[in-house]
Amino acid sequence: MPEVDIKKGEPIDRALKRLKGKMESEGIIEEMRRLRSFETPAQRTKRKARAAAKRNRGNRFRFTLREDKPKEERS
């Protein structure tokens, strides 16, 4: 569980913002939203497919931009 030390004279809003940032970075908020209601197997499959597509978005151009040059014949 993430902890936030509140300094003397620090506004509560700032401490809550730091706590929220730590919770988001650890994935706690996303897990709470996911567990708030029952997720059917079909919904779980769609969620995982969307996450995989999001991870692979940058990779699809890596291979398509490379020009295929014919290999030179060896003598």
TORKEMAR-758730 format. One record per atom (N, C-alpha, C, O): residue in one letter; x, y, z. Coordinates in steps of 0.001 Angstrom, whole numbers, padded with zeros to 6 digits, always signed. Layout:
<sites>
aXYZ/...
</sites>
This chain:
<sites>
m+000844-001174+000000/m+000000+000000+000000/m+000890+001237+000000/m+001768+001363+000854/p+000679+002150-000941/p+001510+003348-001003/p+001240+004279+000178/p+000110+004400+000653/e+002284+004917+000626/e+002174+005863+001732/e+002682+007223+001284/e+003586+007325+000454/v+002086+008262+001849/v+002503+009625+001554/v+002717+010342+002878/v+001818+010383+003718/d+003892+010901+003063/d+004173+011686+004260/d+003735+013124+004016/d+004130+013742+003027/i+002919+013651+004920/i+002445+015024+004792/i+003395+015921+005577/i+003613+015733+006774/k+003947+016887+004877/k+004871+017814+005520/k+004084+018905+006234/k+002931+019177+005899/k+004708+019512+007200/k+004045+020551+007974/k+003727+021738+007064/k+004604+022256+006371/g+002476+022154+007076/g+002047+023285+006270/g+001704+022921+004829/g+001358+023802+004042/e+001794+021639+004468/e+001486+021223+003098/e-000028+021089+002933/e-000695+020521+003797/p-000570+021603+001840/p-002008+021452+001617/p-002388+019983+001410/p-001632+019204+000829/i-003559+019632+001893/i-004041+018260+001769/i-004233+017892+000295/i-004010+016745-000094/d-004645+018863-000520/d-004857+018592-001946/d-003590+018073-002612/d-003640+017148-003423/r-002460+018669-002269/r-001200+018256-002876/r-000817+016839-002435/r-000323+016045-003235/a-001052+016532-001152/a-000745+015192-000646/a-001653+014151-001299/a-001202+013055-001630/l-002932+014492-001487/l-003849+013567-002155/l-003440+013336-003606/l-003570+012225-004121/k-002948+014382-004263/k-002505+014251-005646/k-001295+013315-005736/k-001207+012496-006651/r-000368+013441-004786/r+000792+012541-004775/r+000365+011104-004507/r+000888+010171-005116/l-000600+010925-003580/l-001101+009585-003275/l-001769+008970-004499/l-001558+007796-004802/k-002572+009763-005199/k-003249+009268-006393/k-002235+008865-007462/k-002410+007846-008130/g-001184+009653-007627/g-000146+009320-008601/g+000551+008017-008273/g+000822+007211-009164/k+000845+007802-006986/k+001483+006546-006587/k+000559+005361-006814/k+000999+004296-007248/m-000733+005549-006516/m-001685+004459-006696/m-001864+004125-008176/m-001995+002955-008534/e-001869+005133-009032/e-001986+004883-010468/e-000757+004165-011000/e-000875+003263-011829/s+000425+004559-010531/s+001646+003929-011032/s+001734+002460-010615/s+002329+001651-011326/e+001148+002113-009472/e+001157+000724-009021/e-000015-000078-009579/e-000071-001293-009395/g-000953+000587-010259/g-002070-000113-010879/g-003229-000398-009940/g-004109-001192-010271/i-003245+000232-008781/i-004296-000036-007799/i-005634+000527-008261/i-006666-000123-008100/i-005627+001726-008831/i-006883+002358-009254/i-007524+001569-010389/i-008738+001366-010396/e-006715+001125-011346/e-007257+000335-012456/e-007849-000976-011949/e-008896-001412-012427/e-007183-001599-010988/e-007691-002845-010430/e-009003-002621-009679/e-009909-003451-009755/m-009110-001508-008956/m-010354-001201-008247/m-011500-001017-009229/m-012602-001516-008999/r-011250-000304-010319/r-012292-000100-011327/r-012707-001423-011952/r-013888-001654-012212/r-011733-002285-012190/r-012017-003574-012824/r-012818-004477-011896/r-013704-005201-012351/l-012516-004442-010597/l-013187-005322-009646/l-014495-004748-009116/l-015183-005399-008331/r-014839-003549-009532/r-016062-002912-009048/r-017300-003706-009457/r-018271-003772-008703/s-017271-004305-010643/s-018404-005104-011103/s-017875-006384-011744/s-016695-006484-012079/f-018766-007355-011907/f-018372-008634-012481/f-018000-008464-013944/f-018669-007751-014691/e-016929-009127-014339/e-016457-009067-015717/e-016648-010448-016346/e-016091-011437-015871/t-017435-010504-017413/t-017670-011782-018073/t-016401-012217-018804/t-015527-011392-019070/p-016293-013494-019128/p-015116-013952-019868/p-014936-013234-021209/p-013806-012988-021631/a-016040-012899-021877/a-015938-012181-023154/a-015376-010777-022936/a-014560-010305-023728/q-015807-010115-021872/q-015288-008781-021571/q-013811-008844-021213/q-013040-007961-021590/r-013414-009882-020487/r-012014-010042-020109/r-011156-010237-021354/r-010073-009662-021460/t-011640-011048-022302/t-010906-011285-023542/t-010746-009993-024331/t-009666-009709-024848/k-011820-009208-024425/k-011751-007938-025150/k-010784-006977-024480/k-010017-006295-025160/r-010811-006917-023142/r-009921-006013-022414/r-008466-006393-022650/r-007623-005526-022879/k-008174-007686-022594/k-006801-008132-022799/k-006352-007901-024238/k-005190-007568-024474/a-007259-008074-025207/a-006915-007829-026609/a-006630-006350-026841/a-005698-006002-027567/r-007432-005473-026223/r-007181-004028-026355/r-005844-003650-025736/r-005113-002830-026292/a-005517-004240-024591/a-004245-003936-023934/a-003072-004408-024791/a-002062-003712-024896/a-003199-005588-025405/a-002132-006103-026261/a-001966-005228-027497/a-000845-004962-027929/a-003087-004780-028067/a-003012-003910-029244/a-002357-002584-028885/a-001588-002031-029671/k-002661-002079-027701/k-002066-000817-027264/k-000560-000969-027069/k+000203-000065-027408/r-000128-002107-026525/r+001303-002343-026334/r+002031-002459-027664/r+003176-002025-027786/n+001370-003047-028670/n+002025-003326-029946/n+001848-002225-030984/n+002309-002379-032115/r+001199-001129-030636/r+000965-000059-031603/r+002249+000479-032208/r+002303+000714-033415/g+003259+000675-031424/g+004513+001217-031926/g+005316+000213-032718/g+006151+000606-033533/n+005092-001062-032507/n+005893-002092-033164/n+005498-002334-034612/n+006316-002825-035390/r+004280-002007-034994/r+003850-002370-036343/r+004566-001570-037418/r+004700-002050-038544/f+005031-000366-037109/f+005731+000436-038099/f+007224+000137-038133/f+007907+000477-039099/r+007719-000483-037108/r+009143-000773-037033/r+009572-001680-038184/r+010656-001509-038741/f+008732-002631-038535/f+009103-003594-039561/f+008636-003178-040951/f+009215-003620-041943/t+007615-002347-041051/t+007117-001971-042363/t+007957-000874-043004/t+007969-000760-044229/l+008653-000072-042223/l+009435+001019-042785/l+010784+000562-043323/l+011425+001280-044091/r+011206-000599-042933/r+012495-001109-043379/r+012398-001516-044846/r+011489-002252-045231/e+013322-001044-045653/e+013314-001397-047069/e+014051-002714-047256/e+015144-002915-046727/d+013437-003597-048014/d+014079-004873-048293/d+015016-004700-049485/d+014581-004411-050599/k+016287-004879-049233/k+017275-004773-050296/k+017721-006182-050667/k+017954-007011-049787/p+017840-006453-051948/p+018275-007801-052338/p+019708-008050-051882/p+020557-007160-051930/k+019953-009266-051446/k+021297-009626-051001/k+022212-009770-052213/k+021816-010291-053255/e+023419-009306-052052/e+024379-009434-053141/e+024836-010885-053229/e+025017-011566-052219/e+025016-011331-054459/e+025440-012715-054643/e+026897-012853-054239/e+027728-011987-054514/r+027178-013949-053588/r+028551-014192-053150/r+029376-014740-054304/r+028886-015534-055108/s+030621-014314-054379/s+031497-014767-055466/s+032230-016017-055091/s+033010-016537-055888/
</sites>
